[in-house]
Amino acid sequence: MIRIEDMKAGCAYWVRSRNFYKKIAIWDGKEFVGMREKFKFRFRDKELHWDNGPPHGTCRPLALIG
């Protein structure tokens, strides 16, 4: 897992998250933005980095894409 202090804003990451559909998310410097699917609808959603701790940190970045 990539620590929050090593993240680069505006970059895409492979993630393990609670809600993201394709397991790819963009780090905006504060939180992750990704696609979520719920009741067959897909929409943009946000999740916090795992380092924020429970119960809010739900997204773990695994690797930088590109």
N, C-alpha and C positions, 0 to 999 in steps of 0.2 A: 504494500500500500504506500502511496505517495503522501508524505506529510503535508499539512496545510501550508506551512511556510515554504515548501518547495514548489508550490503550484504556480502556474503562469496564466495570468488573466488573458482571456480571449482564445485559449487553446482548447482543443477537443481531447477527451480522455475516454479510454475504455473504463467502465465503472461497474461495480457491483452495488446495486441500489434496491430500494424497496419498491419503487414505482415505475422507473423508466422502462420503456417498451423495448428499445433496441440495445440498451446497455451502452449507449454512447451519450456523452453529455459535454457541454461547454462550461468551463469555469469562468465566471464573470468577475472574479476577484473577491466575491463575498459568498456566492452559492453556485450550485450547478443548475444549468438549464437543460432540459431534455424533453423527449416526447413520452407521454403517458397514455395508456389505453385503459378505458373504464367503460363498461357496458357497450362495447364495440365502437366507442368514440375515441378518437385520438386528439390530444391537445397538448400544448406546451405547459410544463410544470417545473417547479423548482424544488431542490432538496439541498440540505446543508451537508457540509463535509463531516465525515465520521469523527474527526477530532473535536467537534463541538460537543460531543458527549451525548448520552441518552437524556431524554427520549428524542431529541431533535436531530442529531447527526445520523443520517440514514444512507449516506452515499460514500462508498470507498473507491477512490481512483486507483486503478491497477497499472495503467500505462498511458503515456502520452501518445496520441495518434499523429503520425507524420514526423 
